Amino acid sequence: MKWLVNGAIVVNLLVFYADVSFINAAITATALTIIAYFIATNHDQRRQDRGESVSSLFS
């Protein structure tokens, strides 16, 4: 779900501002989503190792 929402926004911005094709914008948005997933997973793992809660949406 997050990929669809972020992808819709990022693809439109890339097509409009960077003047790239739709497929290139979609590939870039997918790559950014994958990178963000791994960064968030790594951050959550570090918090769990310290004994902190990771269930809060805004913490």
LINCOR-V26512 format. One record per residue. N is the residue number from 1. RES is the residue in one letter. SS is DSSP state (H for helix, E for strand, C for the rest). D_CENTER is the distance of its C-alpha to the mean C-alpha in whole Angstrom. Layout:
N_RES_SS_D_CENTER, N_RES_SS_D_CENTER
This chain:
1_M_C_11, 2_K_H_8, 3_W_H_7, 4_L_H_10, 5_V_H_10, 6_N_H_7, 7_G_H_8, 8_A_H_12, 9_I_H_11, 10_V_H_10, 11_V_H_12, 12_N_H_15, 13_L_H_15, 14_L_H_15, 15_V_H_18, 16_F_H_19, 17_Y_H_19, 18_A_C_19, 19_D_C_21, 20_V_C_20, 21_S_C_20, 22_F_H_18, 23_I_H_18, 24_N_H_16, 25_A_H_14, 26_A_H_13, 27_I_H_13, 28_T_H_11, 29_A_H_8, 30_T_H_8, 31_A_H_8, 32_L_H_5, 33_T_H_3, 34_I_H_6, 35_I_H_7, 36_A_H_4, 37_Y_H_6, 38_F_H_9, 39_I_H_9, 40_A_H_9, 41_T_H_11, 42_N_H_13, 43_H_H_14, 44_D_H_15, 45_Q_H_17, 46_R_H_19, 47_R_H_19, 48_Q_H_21, 49_D_H_23, 50_R_C_24, 51_G_C_25, 52_E_C_23, 53_S_C_21, 54_V_C_18, 55_S_C_18, 56_S_C_18, 57_L_C_15, 58_F_C_16, 59_S_C_17
